[in-house]
Amino acid sequence: MKNHPIIDQDQMKRGEFLRSLGMSSAALMAFYCLGTTLTSCSKSSDPTPTTPPTPTPTPSTGTGLTGNADASQGTVNFTLDLKDANYSKLKTVGQYVIVGSLIVAKTKAGSLAALSKTCTHQGTQVEYRMAQDDIYCNNHGSTFSTTGVVLVTPAAKPLTQYKTALSTDGNTLTVTT
């Protein structure tokens, strides 16, 4: 007996299977856009989507941090020793660190920006992107300026911005509410 395309699912991809059920392209797009996952239908030889690697942020602990870097505890007021290995990357344009509940980045212009690290859309941790000179949430694509203003939705609220003060010798950064 000849294999029928609907029965011989080992040879059929997800899209072909759904099309064989009579689903239109629009229905297929709605299926995918609504977050429905069909991974249980895939076989191991199906290509897995890849995401670009993101820089690994520096941990928020170390000898170079003094003070309160957790906004949930009220007022933010901490100092970073930029000579410390945990925070020295902030001397380089395009680098950033996660410090407590904040992201601190050395922007394309060379200034230091400190913002809440949590996207206001669904709470995903954001990252700094030097090429675009913005703060980006890779969960749903929300984009913020380096002052926290929403540039691209779905986030509707800005990130909280904190004050930064660099010492005259460039070795100490103080961040405050």
N, C-alpha and C positions, 0 to 999 in steps of 0.2 A: 504494500500500500504506500502511495506517495505521501510524503509529509505535508501537512497543511500548515501555512504560515502561522496560524494562531496556536496550533498545537505544538509546533516545533519551536519552543521559546528559547532553547539554547542558542539558536541561530538568529534570534531577533533582538534588536536593541529596544530600549524603553520607548523611544519616540515612535518606532515602527509599530510596536505593540499597541500603543494608545491610538495611533492613526487607524490601525486595523479595527479598533472598536468604534470608529466613526467620529472621533473627536477632531474638531477643527483646529487649525493653528492657533486661533484666538483662545480656545478652551485650553489648549496645551500651555500657552503662555500664562494664562490665569492660574493654572495648576502650579506652575513653577514659581510665579511671582508671589503667590500666597504662602510660600514657604513649605509647601508640601514636599516631603522628601521621598524619593523612590529608591533609596539606596538598597532596600531589601530586595529590589528587583534586579540589581546590577550583579554582574559576575566579575570575578577578580581580574579579568583581562580588560574591563572597561577602564578608560583613562580616568584618573582622579584629577579634579581641578586643583591647580596649585595657586597659592597666593604668594606675592613677593615677600621676601624676608624683611622683617622689621628690625631695626636696631635694638639691641638688648639694653634696656635702661639700667642705670646704676642703682643698686639697692639703696634704700633709705636709712641704712644704719652705717655706723662707722665712727671712727674717732673724730672725723671732720665735721660732725653735726652737733650743734648745741642749741637747745631751746625746743619750742613746741612747733612741730611741722604737721600737726593733725588738726585740720579745720573743724572737725566735729567736736573738738574739745574747747571751742570758743575762739579766742584770739590767736592768730598765727604770728609767731615771733621766733625766728631761728636764724642762726648764722652757720654758713658753710665755709670751711677752710679749703680754699681752692688749690692748696698745695697737697692736700690729702688725695690719695689715689682714687678714692670713691667719687670725688667731685672735681678733680683737675681737668676733666674733659670739658667743663664749662668755660674753659679758657679758649676753646676752639669753636669757631663759627660752625653752626649746623649740628652741634651735639646737644643732648639733653639728658637730664636725670629725673628720676622719680624720687621725691623726698616726701615721705609721709603721704598726705592726701593731695600733694601738689606735683605739677610737672614744671621743671625749670629748664629753659632752653636759651642757648646763645643763638640769637636770630641771625638771619642773613646780613642784616645791617650792623651786627656786632653788639647789639644791646642784649640785655638779659630780661627775659619775660618769665613771670611766675604766675601760674593759673591753676585752678582746680583741675585735677587729673581725670575727673569722671565726666563723661559725656552726659549732657543734660537730657538726652533722648531716652536712653535705656541703661545708663550707668556703666558703659564699657570704658575701659581705660584708653585715653587718647595718646597720641604720639606727635612729636614735632617732625615736619617734613621740610627740609632745607630747600629743596628745589622749588617748592611752591611757597615757601616761607609762611606756613600755616600750621595749625593744630588740627589733626585729622583723627576721626573715629573710623576704624576699619570695619566696624560692625554693620553700620547702615550708611556710611558715607558722609556723615555730618562733617562740616568743615568750619573752623573758627579762625578768626584773625589772631595775631599774636597778642591782641589786647582782649581776646575772649568773645568778640562779636561774632554772631552766627553769620557765616557766608553762604553755606549750603545746608539746606534742611535734610533730614526731618527734625533735627533739634530745633526747638523754638526759643529756648532760653540761652543766654550767653553763659560762658564759663566765668567763674569768679576770678577777677584779676587781683593780684597782690603787689605791693610795692617792693621794689628791689633797690638796694644801695650797694654799690661796689666800692670797696676801700680804695684810697688813692694809690696804693701799691698794687692793686688788682688781685690781691691774694685772699680777700675775705668778702663774702657776699652775705648781706643781711636781707631777709625777706620778712615783711610785716603786713598786717591787715591794713 
